[in-house]
Amino acid sequence: MYDVITVGSATLDVFAKTRFSELIKIIDPKGETDLLAFPSGSKILVDELEFTVGGGGTNTAVALSRLGHKVGFIGKLGTGTNSDFIYKNIKKEKIDLLCAHGKGHAGYSVILDTLEHDRTILAYKGINDELKSKDIPYKKLKTKWFYFGAMLGESFHTLERLAEFAQQHNIKIAFNPSTYIAEKGTRHLKHILSRTELLILNREEAGMLVGKDSMEGLLFKLKSLGPKIVAITDGKNKLLVIDEKYIYTANPPFVKIVDTTGAGDAFASSFLSWLIRKNDIEFAIRLGIANSQSVIMHYGAKNILLSYKEALKAMKKLKVRIHKKKIK
């Protein structure tokens, strides 16, 4: 029996670090937008390249495995050296690969570093979008939880089929959509959201799904779609969680940011980890903040994901105040 089976993308991530970029802020009636700019027609020197395995499905699988859970990963890998690199790296993390293989290129992302150490990602989904229902080893899916990452194309329809399977077999679902899934709206996601136990997303994604609102307004709108617990993060700003009885508000402490890639996955997987262990929302928030802050202080989405003991130790050092308010 698995604690969690993650379903999502697997990519080869290339981190390109360069000093030759500018951050441009655009202000219009719709709000503010930050743009990363490079000189047109120029050759840009890259100071350093780093190759790692990424993708929401593998990031969360690794995080949960390091936190001591029995984890399986479902995704689709292609042929060639990139897929081999991904496969070998996931296998080293004591994760059972329930993957399908097909002809095609593995997912590939180029992460451009910015002056403020935020990131812009050029993402090629590749064979990640081609996971079919017939690729799934349904007889092996004995698990307490599914964790669904963002998937497109045929793979999204497979997520819908897995959501039905989860309902039929009393498997709980944690769902972490991305911007390119959220922008399709609630109608597109209703078959998954109505069966979701835990929904975790950032403020931008929440606004895309249900329209702009206050953080609390977003929580209530999202919860009305079916999830029993909703968590909304907002980068270095406050995060909010709602369950059946309370709204929890927390402010992450300041840390020096090196790279934000994978921070959302680290928070989501750590939050889920403590729900599995003790079903304690406040502790889950603290654990999620501890692991996500470890990630943003280093390059690479998996490089400094913490073990369970390391996460507990880091959590004790954090000064996180959580305000708990009863829902009227």
N, C-alpha and C positions, 0 to 999 in steps of 0.2 A: 504493500500500500504506500503510495506516494503522499507526502504532505502537500506538494504542489506540482502541477504540470504547467509549465509556461508555454504559451503558444504565441509566436511572433517572429520577427525578422532576425536574420543573422547577416552581418555585414563585415567587410574588411574596412576599417576606418583608417584614414591617413590624416594625421594632424600636420598642417603646414603652418609653421610659425614664421611670421615676417614682420619687419618694422615699417614696411612701406605701404601703409593703409591709412585712411582717414575716416573718422566717424562723423557723419553728417546728420543733423537733426532736422526733420521736416515737420512743421506745425501747420495743420489745416483744420477746418471745422470738425473733422472726424476725430482729431486728437493728434498725438505726437508719434512719429515713426523715426527710428534710428536706421540709417543706411551705412553700410560699409563700402567705401569707395577706394578704387585703385586707379592709377593713371592710365588713360586709354592709349593703346598702341605701344605700350612699354613692356619691357621684360622685367619682371619683378623677382628680385632675389629672395629665396626662401632660406631662412637662417637654420632651420632644423626640420627634419621629417621624422615622424614616429608612426609606426604601423601597429594597430591593435585590432582585436575583434570587438565589434559593436553590434548594435541592433537591440531594440527593446526586449525581444524574447530572450536573447542570450545574456544581456545585462542583468535582468531580473533573476534568471536562472542561477547565474554565478553568485549574485548577492545572497540569494536564499540558501544556496548550498554552503557558502562560507558561514552563514548564520546557523548552520547545523541541521538544516532540513534535508529530507530525502526528496530529490528533485528530478523531474524528467523535462525534456525540452522537445517540443514539436515545431518544426519549421521545414523549409525546403532548401536543400543545398544543390549546387550545380556541379559541373565538372571543372577540372583545372586546379592549378596551384592555390588560388585564393580559397576555393571551397575546402581543399585539403588543409590549409592553414587554419581555417575556422573550425573544422571538425576536430583537429588535434588539440587546439587550445581549449575547446569546450570539454573534451574528454578528460583533460588533465584536472578539471575542477570537480571530479566525482559526480558528474551529471549523466543520467541515462539519456542517450540520444534516441528519440523515437522519430527521427527525421525521415523524410522522403528524399530521394535523389532523382534528379532529372537532367536532361540536356539543356544547358543554358549557363549564363554567367551568374556568379554570386553577387549579392548586393554589395555596393561599393559607395563609400562616402568620403568626401574631402572636407575636412573641418578647417575653416579659415579663422585664425586667431585675430581678435581685435585689440585695440589699444587698451580697452577696459577689461580685457580677458573674458568678454562674452564670446559667443561664437556664431558664425554663419556656416551652415552645412549644405554642401552640394550633394544631394542624395540620389543615387541610382538604385532603384528597388530590385531590378533584375528578376531572378527566379523566385524571390520572396513572394511575388504576387501570383504564383502559379500553384499554390498548395490546394489540392483537390480533396474532396471528402473521401474518395477512394484511397488516398494516400495515408489516411489516418488508421493506426492500429487499434481500433476501438476495443478489442478484447484486453488490451494492455492498460486501458485507461482507468485504473483503480486508484483513485486519489480523493483527498478531502477537498482540494481546491483546484480550480483552473485559474491561471492568470493570463488574460488576453491583452496582448499588445496591439498596436495599430497595424492593420493589414488592408491591402487594397485588392481590387480585381477579383479573381476566382478565390483567392485566399480569404477575402471578407465573407463570401458566401459559406465557406467552410467554417468560419467562426460562428456564423448563425446556426449551422448544423450542430456544432459542438455545444452551443448554448442550449439547444433542445435536448441533446444527450445529457447535459448536466442536470437539467430539470428532471429528466426521467430517472436519473440515478442519484439524486440528492447530493450533487456536487455543487459547492458554492463557487461563485464566479467573482473574481476581482478584475476590473476593466480599467485600462489606462489608455484612452484614445489620444491621438495626436491632432495637430491642427488640420491636417489634410483629411482626417476622418470627421472631426468635429464640424468643419465647415459645410458638410453635407446635410447637417441638421438632424433633428430628433426623429423625424419620420424614417430616415435611413437607418438609424440605430435602434429603433424601438424593440426589435426582436431580441437584442442583446440587453439593452437597458432594463427591460421589464423582468429579466431573469438575473440581474446583477445584485450581489450582496454588497460589494464595496466598489465605489466609483472614485477614482483618483485622477485629477486633471489640474492643469494650471488655469489661472484666471483668463488668459486669452482664449484657451479652448472652451472654457465654460461660457464665455460671452458669445463665441461662435455658435454654440449649441442652442442656447436659450435667449440670446439677446443681452445687450449690456445692462448691468444692474449693479447695485452694491454687492459686496461679497456675501452678506447674509441673504440678500434677494436671490442671488445665484444659487446658494445652497438649497433654499426652499423650492425653487423651480426645478432643479435637478432631482431632488429627492422625490418630487411628485411624479417623476417618470418611472419610478420603481425601485431604485437602489435603496437599501436599508441604511447604508453609511455612505456619506459623500465627503471627500476631502478636497479642498481647493488650495493650491499653493500659489504664491505670487513672488517668486524669486527671493530676494533678500528681505521682502516685506512680510507682513503677517500672513499666517495660514489659518484657515478655518476648517473645522470638521463638524458635521452634524450626524447624530444617530437618532434613535427613536425618542430620546428624552431630553438631550442637551445639545447646545452649541458650544464648541471648544475653540478658543482663540489663543494662538501662540505667536510670539515674535522671535525668529531665529536670531541668536547673537551674531555680532559682526565677526567675520573672518576675512583674511586676505584671499581674494579669488584669483586662481590661476587659470582654471578652465571649467566651464559649467556643463560640459557634455556628460550626460549620464546621471546628473544630479536628481532629476525627476524619477528616474528608474530606481535609484538608490533609496530615495525617500519612500517610494511606493512599496518596494519589496520589504524594506525594514518595518514599515507600518503593518503590512500584512503578516510579517513574521510574528509580531507580538500578538496580533489577533488570533493567530493559530495557537500560540502557546498559552495565553492567559485571557484573551478577549478584554484587554484593558486599553481603552482609547488614549488616556493621558500618557501611559507608558509607551504606547505605540508611536505617539507623536514625538516623544523625546528620542526614541530609538531611531526614528526616521530622520530627524534633524541631525543626529550625531553621525549617521552614515553618509548622508548627503553632503554634509560639510567636510567630511574626510575626502570625498570625491572632488569637490570644487577647489580644494587646496592643492591638487596635483593634476598633471596631464593624464588623459586616458580615462574612459568611463569605468574601467574595472581595476585599474592599477592599485588603488588604495581602498577597495571595498573591505570592510572589516569583518573579522570573525565575531562570533557571538560574545566571547569574553572581551575582545577589543572594543566592541560596540558598547558593552555595558560600562567599561572603564571610561571610554570617551564621553558617554552620556552623563556620568557622575561629575565630570569636569564642566559640563555645560550649565550655564545659568539660564534656564528657560522657564519663564513664568507662563502658566496656562490658566486662562480665565474660563470658568465653566458656568454657563447660563442655562437655566431650565427653559424649555420651550413652553410657551403659554398655550 
